[in-house]
Amino acid sequence: MDVVFGTCPDCETNLKWPQDATFIRCPNCKHEFQVSNPIQRTQLYQKGKRIFVIGLLILISYFGLSAIAIFGSGDGLAILYLMPIVLVGSTVSLFGLIYMAYDKFSNGDRMVVGELAGIVFFVVSFVSVYQMLTGFNGIV
């Protein structure tokens, strides 16, 4: 649950309350006041969250499938056939995170640190898998 920070209009005490709260009572002066919800999540945020979870499930399925591929076949090259799963899962999750960050940022919520950290993680994992598949290490 997200938390909103603000001050009491009477005594200027710093307060925090849940984002879905409508009435707040100041613990200092006992003044009750109505608050508005400053951040409204749109359908794009929810859609981005669903896309992110689907991509994450695709990405995680690689680990189960790779164990089956190793024990099912005698060679370790069977894992290479499963690498596109990692690339697809990373890409789908990346787009979901971008949707979520874009929606939060466009609605005035600047707390996109989690989404940005996820975006960096998936870009790095995508590049590392690409390097593993192609043998490209950047050294000429």
N, C-alpha and C positions, 0 to 999 in steps of 0.2 A: 504494500500500500504506500502511495506517495504521501509525503508530508509537505505542507505549505507553511512558510514562515511569515510572520507579520507582527504588528504591534496593536495593542489595545488603543482605541481612539480616545479614551478618557485619561488613562494614567501612563500611556506610552511604554508599557511593559512589553518586552519581547516575548512573543508567544509562538507556538507551533501547534498545528492541528491537522487531522487527516484531510486529504484532498476532497473527499466526498461530504464533509461536514457543511451544514448550512448555518447553524447558530453556535456561537462560541461564548463561554462565560469566562471572564478574566479571573484567575485565581487570586489576584492581588486586590482588585477593587470590586469584584463581583458584578461588574457591568456585563450585560448580555448584548451582543450585537450580531447582526447577520453578515455573513461573508459570502462572496460570490466565488464560484469555481473559476480560477483564472486560466486553467489549462483544460481544454476539451480535446480528447483524443477522437480522431475521425476514423472513418472506415479504413483509410490507408494504413494507419498504425496497426489495426487488427489484422489486416491482410498481410502486412509485412511480418507480423509475429507468426502467422500461420505458415508463410513461405519459409521463414527461418527454421521453424520446427521441422518442416518436411525436409529441408536440406540437411539439417542436423541428423535426422533419422537415416537419410541416405548415406551420409558420411559415416555414421556409427555402424551401419550395416556392413561396411567394409571389414571391420575387425572380426565379426562373426564369420563372414564368408571367406576371409583369408585363412582362418584356422581350418575350415572345411576343405579348402583347396590344397593346403599343405598336407593334411593327413590323407586326403582322397587320392592325390597323385604323388608320385615319388619325387618330382622335381620342384625346386623352389621357384621356377619361372612362372608357375601358375599364379603367383601373386601379381605379377606384372599385368596379367589379363584383367585384374580387378582394379588397377589404378585409375581407369576412367571413372569408376564409382566415386573415388575421392575427389577427382576434379569436378564432377557434376555436383556432388554434395556441397563442396566448398563454394562453387559458383552460386548455387541456389540459396545457400545460407547468406552469402554476401549480399545478394540482391534483397533478401528479406530485411537484413540489418540496415541497408541503405534506405529502404522504404520507411522503416521505423524512425531512423534518425532524421530523414527529411520531414516527416510528419511532425515530429516533436519540435524541430527547429522552426518550421514554418508557422507553428501555432504559438510561438513565443517561449517555448520551454527550451532553455539553453543547456539543460542537463543531459547531454548526449554522450557522456564520457564512456558509459558502458557499451553503447552501440559503436563508438569509434574504436574502442579497444577490440571489440569483436571483429570489426572490419579489418583492422591491422592484423589480427591473428589469422583470419581466413586468407588474406592476401599473401602473408608469409607462408602459410601452408600450401597455397596454390603454387607459389614460386618454387618452394622446395620439392614438391612432387614433380613439377615440370623439369627441374634440374635432375632429379633422380631418373626420370623416364628418358630424357634426351642425352644425359651425360654432359650437358652444358654447365660449366662451372665459372664462366666469365674470364678465364685465363686464356690469353691468346698465345 
